[in-house]
Amino acid sequence: MLTQLKKLLHYCDTHDYIITGDAFRIMQVDVSLTDQYDEAYYEIQIPIQEKVTSKQPSK
């Protein structure tokens, strides 16, 4: 899980996104099919926004 989070954080850095809050990890298990936690899948949510760059007017 840590590897995927590091990849997401690296993506944000290289694509000029700013993280604006805490990351969430949501584990989902379909209990109608299994009760094994190793068969779960995870969703990671990170609130972000694009960096705003102010451009200097040309002279």
N, C-alpha and C positions, 0 to 999 in steps of 0.2 A: 504493500500500500504506500509506503514511504517513497518508493521509486516513482510511482505515478504522480504523487503530489509534487515531487521535485521537478518532474517533466512539465507539469502545468505551471509551476512558478517560473521556470526557465522560459517557457513560451510567453508568459506575461511580460517578462523582462525584455525579451528580444523583439516583441511586437508593440512596445510602447503602451502597455496597459498599467494602470495603478490599481493595486488591491485596496478596496475601500472598506473591508470588514473581515470578519472571521470566516475561515473555511469550514464547511460542514461535510461530514461523511455520513451518508445514509446507507444503511445495510438493508437489503431487501431479500426476504425469503418467502417463497410461496409455500405456506404451511399446508396447503391442500395436496402438494406433491411430495414434500420432504420436511423432515425436522432436523436435517443435518446442516449446521451452520457453515460447513466447508462448501456447501452447494449454493451459498448466497452470492449475490453480486452487489457491488458497491457503486454508489453515485457520489461524486465529489462536486460540491458547488462552492465557487469562490466569487464573491461580488467584486466586480472590476469596473473601471471606466477608462476611456482612452485618455492619454496625456494630452493636455492642451498646451500647445506651443504658441507663444506670442511672437508674431513676425514683426520685425522692425520695418517701418516704411522706407522705401528706397528714396535716395536723394538724387 
